[in-house]
Each structure stands twice: as structure tokens, then as C-alpha cells.
């Protein structure tokens, strides 16, 4: 056997009648063509089904996206309301603290209580009462 420069054997020589003997069978080609056609239709159907499924999925995603967007807007508005309420509470607490700073402390109230108990203002008399007592005494002495 003689090899070519690429290391492969040369192709076999064809005879004139060899082409007629190796003619492809048309029935096999027809069945192969039908088989390929059937497979192509199946692939096209599968592709169409996948496209429909993808379309439904995209529509669902868009709908969920809209739902999430409205929920996020609602949550953001509620967060803003809570922030405003917290700011109001802080302001009121600060006002309360300012008022408590001006109020008397416990020690100051105790000092006042001691002086009041010492003086006992319940026993104090008014000027009119003193004048009435003095008049009564002067009349008794006369």
C-alpha cells in the first residue's frame, strides 16, 4: 500500500460500475427526511411552548413588580408618618424637660415645708380679725 505525504493511504480507485452499485436508496432518504421534518416540528413546538412559558413568567414578574412598587410606596409613607410622630414626641419630651427644669426640686419643697410647719400659717390672723379683737378688748376694759 502506498501512503501520501500526509501519512494517509490514497483513496480507493473507483470503477465505472461502482457508482451504480452505491446509489442511495430513495426510500431511506424519504424516511430520513420525514424523520428530520418530524423532529423539526417537535423542536418548533417545544420552542413555542418555552416562549409562551417565558411570556407568562415575564407578565407575572411585571405584575409582582407593580405590586411590590405599590407596597414599597405604602411602607415609605408609613415610615415617614412614624418619623413625623417620633419628631413630635421628641419635641413634647423636650418641652416637658424644660418645664421640669423650671419646677421646684424636692429639696426646695422640703425646705418650704419645714418653714411652713415652723410658722404654722393656719394660726395667722388677718388684719381685720386683729382690729376686731382689739376693739373687743378695749370695750371690755372700758
N, CA, C and O of each residue as an XYZ file, in Angstrom:
568
protein
N       0.823     -1.167      0.000
C       0.000      0.000      0.000
C       0.878      1.244      0.000
O       1.885      1.286      0.706
N       0.518      2.247     -0.771
C       1.304      3.463     -0.908
C       0.636      4.546     -0.063
O      -0.585      4.699     -0.090
N       1.445      5.296      0.686
C       0.916      6.356      1.540
C       1.187      7.707      0.906
O       2.167      7.882      0.182
N       0.313      8.656      1.185
C       0.504     10.013      0.676
C       1.439     10.755      1.607
O       1.906     10.196      2.599
N       1.716     12.014      1.292
C       2.653     12.797      2.102
C       2.090     13.086      3.497
O       2.860     13.405      4.403
N       0.802     12.987      3.693
C       0.191     13.242      4.995
C       0.132     11.989      5.845
O      -0.330     12.063      6.983
N       0.550     10.907      5.381
C       0.560      9.674      6.140
C      -0.721      8.902      6.006
O      -0.947      7.957      6.763
N      -1.567      9.266      5.072
C      -2.836      8.571      4.911
C      -2.776      7.755      3.625
O      -2.094      8.132      2.672
N      -3.483      6.651      3.608
C      -3.487      5.862      2.373
C      -4.266      6.570      1.288
O      -5.197      7.306      1.616
N      -3.956      6.402      0.055
C      -4.678      7.067     -1.035
C      -6.082      6.518     -1.142
O      -6.323      5.368     -0.774
N      -7.018      7.313     -1.639
C      -8.391      6.843     -1.769
C      -8.454      5.693     -2.763
O      -7.668      5.625     -3.708
N      -9.409      4.786     -2.531
C      -9.505      3.652     -3.456
C      -9.936      4.112     -4.840
O     -10.642      5.111     -4.980
N      -9.521      3.403     -5.827
C      -9.868      3.751     -7.205
C     -11.288      3.313     -7.485
O     -11.717      2.237     -7.068
N     -12.006      4.156     -8.193
C     -13.397      3.870     -8.490
C     -13.495      3.260     -9.881
O     -12.786      3.611    -10.825
N     -14.386      2.364     -9.925
C     -14.657      1.759    -11.226
C     -15.888      2.400    -11.804
O     -16.641      3.061    -11.088
N     -16.091      2.229    -13.003
C     -17.192      2.812    -13.708
C     -18.519      2.286    -13.182
O     -19.493      3.037    -13.127
N     -18.581      1.068    -12.811
C     -19.835      0.469    -12.368
C     -20.048      0.617    -10.856
O     -21.122      0.306    -10.340
N     -19.055      1.075    -10.181
C     -19.146      1.208     -8.729
C     -20.162      2.275     -8.342
O     -20.825      2.126     -7.315
N     -20.311      3.323     -9.103
C     -21.237      4.390     -8.800
C     -22.657      3.886     -8.856
O     -23.492      4.339     -8.073
N     -22.960      2.984     -9.732
C     -24.305      2.460     -9.845
C     -24.622      1.544     -8.688
O     -25.767      1.485     -8.239
N     -23.660      0.852     -8.215
C     -23.909     -0.073     -7.120
C     -24.125      0.682     -5.794
O     -24.840      0.176     -4.929
N     -23.543      1.853     -5.610
C     -23.655      2.585     -4.352
C     -24.696      3.704     -4.425
O     -24.606      4.638     -3.628
N     -25.627      3.669     -5.282
C     -26.684      4.653     -5.380
C     -27.513      4.591     -4.099
O     -27.915      3.507     -3.678
N     -27.774      5.746     -3.472
C     -28.567      5.725     -2.242
C     -29.988      5.297     -2.520
O     -30.543      5.515     -3.597
N     -30.545      4.684     -1.511
C     -31.911      4.199     -1.615
C     -32.853      5.374     -1.360
O     -32.755      6.010     -0.310
N     -33.764      5.684     -2.289
C     -34.665      6.827     -2.162
C     -35.667      6.635     -1.038
O     -36.100      7.623     -0.445
N     -36.043      5.441     -0.729
C     -36.999      5.212      0.357
C     -36.360      5.565      1.700
O     -37.026      6.100      2.586
N     -35.076      5.265      1.847
C     -34.384      5.640      3.080
C     -34.254      7.155      3.196
O     -34.399      7.709      4.286
N     -33.985      7.822      2.089
C     -33.874      9.287      2.115
C     -35.217      9.890      2.466
O     -35.274     10.835      3.252
N     -36.281      9.382      1.917
C     -37.623      9.886      2.190
C     -37.973      9.690      3.667
O     -38.495     10.605      4.303
N     -37.694      8.519      4.209
C     -37.994      8.280      5.630
C     -37.100      9.146      6.529
O     -37.547      9.642      7.563
N     -35.827      9.323      6.123
C     -34.939     10.203      6.894
C     -35.445     11.638      6.854
O     -35.437     12.337      7.867
N     -35.888     12.075      5.665
C     -36.419     13.426      5.523
C     -37.685     13.599      6.368
O     -37.851     14.629      7.021
N     -38.564     12.623      6.363
C     -39.774     12.671      7.203
C     -39.397     12.698      8.682
O     -40.013     13.421      9.466
N     -38.396     11.920      9.066
C     -37.934     11.866     10.449
C     -37.371     13.234     10.869
O     -37.671     13.725     11.957
N     -36.564     13.835     10.008
C     -35.991     15.162     10.300
C     -37.105     16.199     10.380
O     -37.093     17.066     11.254
N     -38.071     16.105      9.463
C     -39.196     17.038      9.466
C     -39.996     16.904     10.763
O     -40.371     17.907     11.369
N     -40.257     15.674     11.185
C     -40.997     15.439     12.431
C     -40.222     15.998     13.621
O     -40.807     16.637     14.496
N     -38.931     15.767     13.659
C     -38.100     16.295     14.757
C     -38.101     17.820     14.768
O     -38.163     18.443     15.828
N     -38.032     18.414     13.577
C     -38.058     19.871     13.478
C     -39.368     20.429     14.024
O     -39.367     21.415     14.762
N     -40.509     19.788     13.656
C     -41.803     20.232     14.183
C     -41.840     20.112     15.702
O     -42.350     21.008     16.375
N     -41.308     19.021     16.255
C     -41.271     18.850     17.716
C     -40.429     19.933     18.367
O     -40.808     20.489     19.398
N     -39.289     20.231     17.765
C     -38.435     21.297     18.309
C     -39.134     22.650     18.232
O     -39.049     23.445     19.168
N     -39.827     22.919     17.118
C     -40.550     24.174     16.989
C     -41.659     24.277     18.029
O     -41.854     25.336     18.626
N     -42.388     23.182     18.251
C     -43.438     23.178     19.275
C     -42.834     23.408     20.656
O     -43.361     24.179     21.458
N     -41.743     22.741     20.915
C     -41.072     22.915     22.205
C     -40.616     24.356     22.375
O     -40.779     24.937     23.448
N     -40.053     24.929     21.336
C     -39.617     26.321     21.380
C     -40.795     27.259     21.603
O     -40.698     28.208     22.382
N     -41.912     26.998     20.919
C     -43.120     27.818     21.086
C     -43.640     27.712     22.521
O     -44.012     28.720     23.123
N     -43.667     26.506     23.065
C     -44.123     26.319     24.449
C     -43.210     27.055     25.423
O     -43.681     27.684     26.370
N     -41.902     26.973     25.185
C     -40.978     27.684     26.069
C     -41.166     29.185     25.958
O     -41.075     29.899     26.957
N     -41.432     29.675     24.739
C     -41.665     31.104     24.544
C     -42.927     31.538     25.295
O     -42.932     32.583     25.945
N     -44.002     30.735     25.208
C     -45.236     31.057     25.945
C     -44.991     31.060     27.438
O     -45.448     31.953     28.151
N     -44.271     30.063     27.905
C     -43.963     29.980     29.332
C     -43.142     31.182     29.777
O     -43.389     31.742     30.846
N     -42.184     31.575     28.977
C     -41.372     32.750     29.288
C     -42.219     34.010     29.306
O     -42.026     34.877     30.158
N     -43.150     34.118     28.376
C     -44.032     35.281     28.319
C     -44.909     35.353     29.573
O     -45.079     36.424     30.155
N     -45.460     34.216     29.982
C     -46.283     34.183     31.197
C     -45.439     34.561     32.407
O     -45.881     35.318     33.272
N     -44.229     34.034     32.461
C     -43.335     34.346     33.577
C     -43.008     35.837     33.605
O     -43.015     36.453     34.671
N     -42.726     36.414     32.453
C     -42.438     37.849     32.387
C     -43.640     38.676     32.822
O     -43.488     39.656     33.551
N     -44.845     38.284     32.375
C     -46.052     39.006     32.783
C     -46.251     38.922     34.293
O     -46.597     39.916     34.931
N     -46.033     37.737     34.867
C     -46.157     37.584     36.310
C     -45.131     38.440     37.037
O     -45.437     39.060     38.056
N     -43.911     38.472     36.509
C     -42.875     39.286     37.139
C     -43.233     40.764     37.086
O     -43.023     41.487     38.060
N     -43.771     41.223     35.957
C     -44.169     42.623     35.849
C     -45.293     42.951     36.826
O     -45.294     44.009     37.455
N     -46.248     42.031     36.947
C     -47.351     42.248     37.883
C     -46.834     42.290     39.322
O     -47.227     43.156     40.104
N     -45.951     41.350     39.666
C     -45.377     41.346     41.021
C     -44.552     42.602     41.251
O     -44.556     43.158     42.349
N     -43.849     43.047     40.226
C     -43.043     44.255     40.355
C     -43.927     45.456     40.663
O     -43.580     46.282     41.507
N     -45.077     45.560     39.979
C     -46.017     46.645     40.258
C     -46.548     46.542     41.684
O     -46.647     47.545     42.391
N     -46.888     45.324     42.101
C     -47.392     45.118     43.454
C     -46.346     45.529     44.479
O     -46.646     46.221     45.452
N     -45.105     45.087     44.244
C     -44.034     45.431     45.182
C     -43.793     46.937     45.202
O     -43.528     47.511     46.258
N     -43.884     47.571     44.049
C     -43.668     49.018     43.987
C     -44.725     49.755     44.816
O     -44.400     50.687     45.551
N     -45.994     49.336     44.695
C     -47.038     49.995     45.491
C     -46.852     49.715     46.980
O     -47.066     50.596     47.814
N     -46.453     48.481     47.313
C     -46.215     48.157     48.719
C     -45.048     48.970     49.272
O     -45.095     49.430     50.413
N     -44.020     49.144     48.479
C     -42.865     49.933     48.923
C     -43.278     51.387     49.137
O     -42.861     52.012     50.112
N     -44.096     51.930     48.228
C     -44.575     53.307     48.405
C     -45.387     53.426     49.685
O     -45.235     54.392     50.433
N     -46.246     52.450     49.937
C     -47.061     52.468     51.155
C     -46.176     52.405     52.396
O     -46.379     53.151     53.354
N     -45.205     51.516     52.366
C     -44.298     51.370     53.507
C     -43.503     52.647     53.713
O     -43.312     53.077     54.850
N     -43.035     53.263     52.632
C     -42.283     54.516     52.758
C     -43.139     55.621     53.359
O     -42.664     56.390     54.194
N     -44.395     55.703     52.939
C     -45.267     56.737     53.511
C     -45.526     56.456     54.989
O     -45.565     57.381     55.800
N     -45.703     55.181     55.342
C     -45.892     54.846     56.761
C     -44.638     55.161     57.565
O     -44.734     55.639     58.695
N     -43.476     54.902     57.003
C     -42.217     55.229     57.685
C     -42.117     56.734     57.901
O     -41.696     57.182     58.967
N     -42.502     57.518     56.893
C     -42.472     58.977     57.043
C     -43.436     59.436     58.127
O     -43.117     60.337     58.903
N     -44.621     58.819     58.187
C     -45.571     59.168     59.244
C     -44.990     58.849     60.621
O     -45.106     59.645     61.552
N     -44.363     57.676     60.741
C     -43.769     57.290     62.023
C     -42.648     58.253     62.391
O     -42.510     58.629     63.555
N     -41.847     58.655     61.409
C     -40.779     59.628     61.676
C     -41.356     60.944     62.185
O     -40.838     61.540     63.130
N     -42.438     61.391     61.543
C     -43.064     62.641     61.984
C     -43.603     62.505     63.408
O     -43.444     63.411     64.226
N     -44.240     61.367     63.699
C     -44.754     61.153     65.048
C     -43.619     61.108     66.069
O     -43.750     61.653     67.165
N     -42.517     60.470     65.719
C     -41.362     60.414     66.623
C     -40.820     61.813     66.854
O     -40.459     62.159     67.978
N     -40.760     62.629     65.795
C     -40.282     64.012     65.946
C     -41.209     64.790     66.879
O     -40.741     65.560     67.717
N     -42.532     64.591     66.737
C     -43.484     65.259     67.628
C     -43.281     64.818     69.072
O     -43.284     65.646     69.983
N     -43.106     63.534     69.280
C     -42.886     63.019     70.641
C     -41.601     63.603     71.214
O     -41.563     63.977     72.386
N     -40.549     63.686     70.405
C     -39.289     64.275     70.878
C     -39.492     65.722     71.299
O     -38.998     66.152     72.342
N     -40.238     66.484     70.464
C     -40.494     67.888     70.804
C     -41.257     68.007     72.116
O     -40.941     68.854     72.951
N     -42.261     67.156     72.293
C     -43.048     67.207     73.528
C     -42.203     66.819     74.736
O     -42.342     67.405     75.809
N     -41.332     65.837     74.561
C     -40.451     65.429     75.663
C     -39.507     66.571     76.017
O     -39.270     66.836     77.195
N     -38.964     67.252     75.004
C     -38.080     68.385     75.274
C     -38.817     69.507     76.011
O     -38.269     70.122     76.925
N     -40.071     69.767     75.601
C     -40.858     70.786     76.306
C     -41.096     70.369     77.751
O     -41.015     71.195     78.659
N     -41.386     69.100     77.963
C     -41.612     68.595     79.314
C     -40.347     68.728     80.152
O     -40.409     69.104     81.322
N     -39.213     68.422     79.562
C     -37.939     68.554     80.280
C     -37.693     70.008     80.650
O     -37.239     70.294     81.758
N     -37.988     70.937     79.733
C     -37.806     72.358     80.032
C     -38.715     72.803     81.183
O     -38.305     73.572     82.052
N     -39.941     72.311     81.171
C     -40.856     72.654     82.257
C     -40.384     72.054     83.580
O     -40.476     72.698     84.626
N     -39.883     70.835     83.533
C     -39.390     70.212     84.764
C     -38.157     70.929     85.303
O     -37.933     70.955     86.513
N     -37.362     71.508     84.414
C     -36.189     72.259     84.888
C     -36.616     73.491     85.675
O     -35.933     73.893     86.617
N     -37.750     74.096     85.293
C     -38.213     75.295     85.995
C     -38.992     74.943     87.261
O     -39.207     75.816     88.102
N     -39.413     73.708     87.419
C     -40.190     73.312     88.594
C     -39.266     73.209     89.807
O     -38.052     73.048     89.682
N     -39.887     73.307     90.987
C     -39.119     73.229     92.231
C     -38.626     71.799     92.442
O     -39.305     70.822     92.126
N     -37.433     71.725     92.980
C     -36.852     70.414     93.248
C     -37.327     69.902     94.607
O     -37.876     70.667     95.401
N     -37.125     68.656     94.870
C     -37.587     68.013     96.090
C     -36.991     68.692     97.332
O     -37.693     68.932     98.314
N     -35.703     68.995     97.275
C     -35.052     69.648     98.426
C     -35.663     71.009     98.697
O     -35.876     71.374     99.853
N     -35.948     71.765     97.644
C     -36.552     73.083     97.816
C     -37.934     72.965     98.438
O     -38.298     73.761     99.303
N     -38.705     71.974     98.000
C     -40.047     71.781     98.555
C     -39.950     71.389    100.027
O     -40.773     71.831    100.829
N     -38.966     70.571    100.405
C     -38.811     70.176    101.816
C     -38.436     71.380    102.687
O     -38.912     71.501    103.816
N     -37.598     72.254    102.171
C     -37.234     73.460    102.932
C     -38.473     74.305    103.159
O     -38.707     74.779    104.270
N     -39.275     74.498    102.108
C     -40.510     75.268    102.249
C     -41.460     74.598    103.243
O     -42.120     75.275    104.032
N     -41.524     73.287    103.199
C     -42.400     72.568    104.126
C     -41.964     72.783    105.581
O     -42.804     72.965    106.463
N     -40.669     72.763    105.825
C     -40.169     73.000    107.191
C     -40.546     74.396    107.674
O     -41.000     74.566    108.806
N     -40.351     75.422    106.788
C     -40.706     76.791    107.181
C     -42.207     76.925    107.418
O     -42.627     77.596    108.361
N     -42.994     76.310    106.595
C     -44.452     76.395    106.767
C     -44.865     75.731    108.071
O     -45.693     76.262    108.812
N     -44.283     74.562    108.350
C     -44.609     73.900    109.618
C     -44.133     74.721    110.812
O     -44.790     74.745    111.853
N     -43.005     75.387    110.666
C     -42.476     76.207    111.751
C     -43.355     77.425    111.996
O     -43.655     77.749    113.145
N     -43.762     78.087    110.958
C     -44.575     79.287    111.095
C     -46.036     78.958    111.369
O     -46.726     79.749    112.013
N     -46.513     77.854    110.914
C     -47.889     77.427    111.079
C     -48.853     78.530    110.667
O     -49.518     79.106    111.528
N     -48.948     78.837    109.398
C     -49.760     79.952    108.923
C     -51.262     79.759    109.128
O     -52.040     80.696    108.950
N     -51.668     78.556    109.499
C     -53.087     78.334    109.740
C     -53.533     79.156    110.958
O     -54.686     79.577    111.062
N     -52.610     79.361    111.843
C     -52.962     80.115    113.061
C     -52.802     81.609    112.885
O     -53.070     82.357    113.825
N     -52.385     82.069    111.739
C     -52.250     83.500    111.482
C     -53.636     84.126    111.445
O     -54.626     83.476    111.112
N     -53.676     85.393    111.793
C     -54.936     86.130    111.753
C     -54.803     87.251    110.737
O     -53.703     87.706    110.425
N     -55.921     87.673    110.240
C     -55.905     88.764    109.271
C     -55.936     90.089    110.030
O     -56.187     90.117    111.235
N     -55.685     91.156    109.334
C     -55.681     92.487    109.932
C     -57.060     92.828    110.466
O     -57.172     93.429    111.535
N     -58.074     92.473    109.774
C     -59.439     92.759    110.206
C     -59.753     92.006    111.493
O     -60.408     92.532    112.394
N     -59.270     90.751    111.564
C     -59.516     89.979    112.786
C     -58.797     90.617    113.976
O     -59.353     90.690    115.072
N     -57.555     91.082    113.759
C     -56.801     91.735    114.842
C     -57.520     92.999    115.297
O     -57.659     93.246    116.495
N     -57.966     93.782    114.353
C     -58.681     95.006    114.708
C     -59.956     94.678    115.482
O     -60.306     95.380    116.430
N     -60.636     93.630    115.087
C     -61.866     93.250    115.792
C     -61.552     92.787    117.202
O     -62.287     93.101    118.138
N     -60.465     92.043    117.362
C     -60.078     91.573    118.703
C     -59.696     92.757    119.589
O     -60.078     92.824    120.758
N     -58.931     93.697    119.008
C     -58.509     94.881    119.784
C     -59.733     95.668    120.207
O     -59.793     96.110    121.355
N     -60.698     95.861    119.349
C     -61.911     96.591    119.685
C     -62.667     95.898    120.816
O     -63.150     96.531    121.755
N     -62.751     94.558    120.687
C     -63.453     93.802    121.725
C     -62.743     93.982    123.071
O     -63.399     94.161    124.098
N     -61.461     93.936    123.070
C     -60.717     94.060    124.335
C     -60.858     95.478    124.897
O     -60.987     95.653    126.109
N     -60.835     96.446    124.059
C     -60.971     97.832    124.521
C     -62.381     98.043    125.106
O     -62.544     98.753    126.098
N     -63.342     97.455    124.516
C     -64.701     97.615    125.017
C     -64.869     96.903    126.352
O     -65.584     97.374    127.237
N     -64.204     95.770    126.482
C     -64.291     95.053    127.751
C     -63.582     95.825    128.852
O     -64.036     95.826    129.996
N     -62.503     96.466    128.529
C     -61.752     97.223    129.520
C     -62.459     98.522    129.890
O     -62.157     99.039    130.966
N     -63.296     99.056    129.171
C     -63.980    100.290    129.470
C     -65.075     99.995    130.387
O     -65.807    100.902    130.787
